[in-house]
Amino acid sequence: MPNGTSAPPEPPRLNGGPNGWGRLLGLIGVPGAIAFYLVWWLTEGLGTRLDRMIQLLEQIARAVKAHGV
């Protein structure tokens, strides 16, 4: 610093800094957090239906393979 003065001390951080959620929000930002939440919300709602569709497709594939088509 000029004139031989030292920098003011930094304010203390709570528990050593932001927790994991704070770091994630700092990394991806608010728009990223909103997008992350929307993807999670959609997959939660559609997850069960997608699992059932995949099971049905696997059953159809096994049936077709068993009949030698």
N, C-alpha and C positions, 0 to 999 in steps of 0.2 A: 504494500500500500504506500502511497506517496506520504511524504513528511514523517516517515518512520512509525506511523500508527498501525496497529494491527486490526484485522477484520473483526467485526462484532461476532460474538459466539452464536452458533446456530441454535435455534430453539430445540429443546429436547423432543425426541420422537417417542410416541407411545409404543411401548413394547418392542422397540427396535425397528419400527417402520410399518408400512402397510401390510396387512395380512394377504393371503393368497387371492381373495376376491378383489382387493384393492389393486394388487399387481396386475391381475387379469384385466380389470377395467382400464388401468393405465396403459396396458399393452394394446388392447383392441379398440379402446375408446367407447363412447356411448353408442354410436351407430352400430358398432360391432356387437356390443352387448345386447342391443335390441334384436339384431339379426340372429344372434345365438339363441336368445330366448324364443323367437318365433320358430326356428328350426326345431328346438326341443319340444315346443308345444304341438307342432304339427306331427312330429314323429310319435309323441305320446298318444295323440288321438287316432292316428292311422296305424300304429304299430300292431295292434291286435288284428285288425282286418288284413294287413299285409301278411302277417304270419299265417293266417288262415288261407289266404290265396296261394301262398307259397306251398303250403301243405297239400292243397288240392292239385296244384300243378305237378308236384312230385308224385302224387298218387296216379295221376293221368299218365305221366312219363313211365312209371313202373308198369302200369297196365298195358301200355302200348308196347313196351319192351318185352313183356311176358308173352304177348300174342305174336311176337316175331314180325311185326309190321315195320 
